[in-house]
Amino acid sequence: MPNVKKYFEGAELVDELKGWRLLGSTEVQKNYVRGALFVGDACSQAECAHFYGIPAGMISGRSAAELLDDIFTTGDDSEESWARFHKIIGDKLNPQYEFYSAFRNLVHKDINNVNRMNEYAKTFPGTPIYSIVMYKFVTEILGEKMPMPPAEGERLSQ
Ligand SMILES: Cc1cc2nc3c(=O)[nH]c(=O)nc-3n(C[C@H](O)[C@H](O)[C@H](O)COP(=O)(O)OP(=O)(O)OC[C@H]3O[C@@H](n4cnc5c(N)ncnc54)[C@H](O)[C@@H]3O)c2cc1C
């Protein structure tokens, strides 16, 4: 990469090369304490294989602003008031995590299934809705059960 090379001139490897697997959340973690709300990567909201981290961070950020507005307006600063954030975000994101993590477990862990899924997707005309193809592959081809894809307009990935 000639454009990048200049920035590494004189650089030395200081330790062995390492890699980490990206996290893949399966449910919304505890995202509040009394006095603070946590959004995005700060509470492990990234989903490594399908919708990644930006949508969940933005959705949570917007909801956090709405809830803070409510807390400041009503003056209800109780633990229960802050705890509403966990349910609000869980209702929005948990169906997404459940669908995509089920697919990861059933398909991504086996390269043969990944290849079969890719070939299966090509049998659909045009540009199919990917999550419907995912669902059909798991239920009709693998004969396994998984949650329905989140509704159109709510899905954070295709
Ligand atoms: C290489 C890479 C590629 C990615 N590609 C995608 C993608 O294609 N699509 C996608 O959806 N997601 C992608 N992600 C994930 C996405 O970038 C993150 O999930 C998202 O940025 C998280 O947003 P956030 O606001 O939670 O955290 P951040 O974007 O990390 O924001 C946190 C901010 O807090 C600041 N900060 C930290 N500590 C302090 C402190 N003590 N005081 C003040 N400020 C502080 C940081 O400087 C930072 O600006 C990618 C991530 C990486 C690393």
The ligand as an SDF file (V2000), in Angstrom:
LIG
                    3D

 53 58  0  0  0  0  0  0  0  0999 V2000
  -12.0460   -0.5370   11.8100 C   0  0  0  0  0  0  0  0  0  0  0  0
  -13.4940   -0.4460   12.2050 C   0  0  0  0  0  0  0  0  0  0  0  0
  -14.4660   -0.5140   11.2340 C   0  0  0  0  0  0  0  0  0  0  0  0
  -15.8120   -0.4270   11.5800 C   0  0  0  0  0  0  0  0  0  0  0  0
  -16.7730   -0.4870   10.6000 N   0  0  0  0  0  0  0  0  0  0  0  0
  -18.0610   -0.3180   10.9240 C   0  0  0  0  0  0  0  0  0  0  0  0
  -19.0620   -0.2850    9.9090 C   0  0  0  0  0  0  0  0  0  0  0  0
  -18.7960   -0.3910    8.7170 O   0  0  0  0  0  0  0  0  0  0  0  0
  -20.3450   -0.1250   10.2820 N   0  0  0  0  0  0  0  0  0  0  0  0
  -20.7030    0.0100   11.6030 C   0  0  0  0  0  0  0  0  0  0  0  0
  -21.8950    0.1570   11.9010 O   0  0  0  0  0  0  0  0  0  0  0  0
  -19.7780   -0.0270   12.5880 N   0  0  0  0  0  0  0  0  0  0  0  0
  -18.4590   -0.1710   12.2730 C   0  0  0  0  0  0  0  0  0  0  0  0
  -17.5110   -0.1850   13.2670 N   0  0  0  0  0  0  0  0  0  0  0  0
  -17.9290   -0.0740   14.6510 C   0  0  0  0  0  0  0  0  0  0  0  0
  -18.2840    1.3730   14.9680 C   0  0  0  0  0  0  0  0  0  0  0  0
  -17.2310    2.2150   14.5690 O   0  0  0  0  0  0  0  0  0  0  0  0
  -18.5220    1.4970   16.4680 C   0  0  0  0  0  0  0  0  0  0  0  0
  -19.4320    0.5110   16.8990 O   0  0  0  0  0  0  0  0  0  0  0  0
  -19.0930    2.8850   16.7730 C   0  0  0  0  0  0  0  0  0  0  0  0
  -18.2180    3.8950   16.3670 O   0  0  0  0  0  0  0  0  0  0  0  0
  -19.3430    3.0010   18.2720 C   0  0  0  0  0  0  0  0  0  0  0  0
  -19.7550    4.3120   18.5360 O   0  0  0  0  0  0  0  0  0  0  0  0
  -19.6640    4.8680   19.9990 P   0  0  0  0  0  0  0  0  0  0  0  0
  -20.1860    6.2580   19.9270 O   0  0  0  0  0  0  0  0  0  0  0  0
  -20.3060    3.8980   20.9370 O   0  0  0  0  0  0  0  0  0  0  0  0
  -18.1210    4.8480   20.3790 O   0  0  0  0  0  0  0  0  0  0  0  0
  -16.9140    5.6470   19.6880 P   0  0  0  0  0  0  0  0  0  0  0  0
  -17.2120    5.9510   18.2520 O   0  0  0  0  0  0  0  0  0  0  0  0
  -15.6860    4.8440   20.0210 O   0  0  0  0  0  0  0  0  0  0  0  0
  -16.9190    7.0190   20.4580 O   0  0  0  0  0  0  0  0  0  0  0  0
  -16.3830    7.1250   21.7520 C   0  0  0  0  0  0  0  0  0  0  0  0
  -15.7110    8.4760   21.8370 C   0  0  0  0  0  0  0  0  0  0  0  0
  -15.3550    8.7290   23.1940 O   0  0  0  0  0  0  0  0  0  0  0  0
  -14.0750    9.3130   23.1960 C   0  0  0  0  0  0  0  0  0  0  0  0
  -13.5110    9.0740   24.5300 N   0  0  0  0  0  0  0  0  0  0  0  0
  -13.0360    7.9320   25.0460 C   0  0  0  0  0  0  0  0  0  0  0  0
  -12.6020    8.1090   26.2850 N   0  0  0  0  0  0  0  0  0  0  0  0
  -12.8050    9.4130   26.5820 C   0  0  0  0  0  0  0  0  0  0  0  0
  -12.5590   10.2180   27.7250 C   0  0  0  0  0  0  0  0  0  0  0  0
  -12.0390    9.7130   28.8370 N   0  0  0  0  0  0  0  0  0  0  0  0
  -12.9030   11.5140   27.6710 N   0  0  0  0  0  0  0  0  0  0  0  0
  -13.4660   12.0380   26.5630 C   0  0  0  0  0  0  0  0  0  0  0  0
  -13.7290   11.3330   25.4530 N   0  0  0  0  0  0  0  0  0  0  0  0
  -13.3980   10.0340   25.4560 C   0  0  0  0  0  0  0  0  0  0  0  0
  -13.3370    8.6140   22.0830 C   0  0  0  0  0  0  0  0  0  0  0  0
  -12.2280    9.4030   21.6660 O   0  0  0  0  0  0  0  0  0  0  0  0
  -14.4240    8.5440   21.0230 C   0  0  0  0  0  0  0  0  0  0  0  0
  -14.4690    9.6920   20.1960 O   0  0  0  0  0  0  0  0  0  0  0  0
  -16.1640   -0.2740   12.9340 C   0  0  0  0  0  0  0  0  0  0  0  0
  -15.1730   -0.1890   13.9320 C   0  0  0  0  0  0  0  0  0  0  0  0
  -13.8560   -0.2790   13.5650 C   0  0  0  0  0  0  0  0  0  0  0  0
  -12.7860   -0.1600   14.6340 C   0  0  0  0  0  0  0  0  0  0  0  0
  1  2  1  0
  2  3  1  0
  2 52  2  0
  3  4  2  0
  4  5  1  0
  4 50  1  0
  5  6  2  0
  6  7  1  0
  6 13  1  0
  7  8  2  0
  7  9  1  0
  9 10  1  0
 10 11  2  0
 10 12  1  0
 12 13  2  0
 13 14  1  0
 14 15  1  0
 14 50  1  0
 15 16  1  0
 16 17  1  0
 16 18  1  0
 18 19  1  0
 18 20  1  0
 20 21  1  0
 20 22  1  0
 22 23  1  0
 23 24  1  0
 24 25  2  0
 24 26  1  0
 24 27  1  0
 27 28  1  0
 28 29  2  0
 28 30  1  0
 28 31  1  0
 31 32  1  0
 32 33  1  0
 33 34  1  0
 33 48  1  0
 34 35  1  0
 35 36  1  0
 35 46  1  0
 36 37  1  0
 36 45  1  0
 37 38  2  0
 38 39  1  0
 39 40  1  0
 39 45  2  0
 40 41  1  0
 40 42  2  0
 42 43  1  0
 43 44  2  0
 44 45  1  0
 46 47  1  0
 46 48  1  0
 48 49  1  0
 50 51  2  0
 51 52  1  0
 52 53  1  0
M  END
$$$$
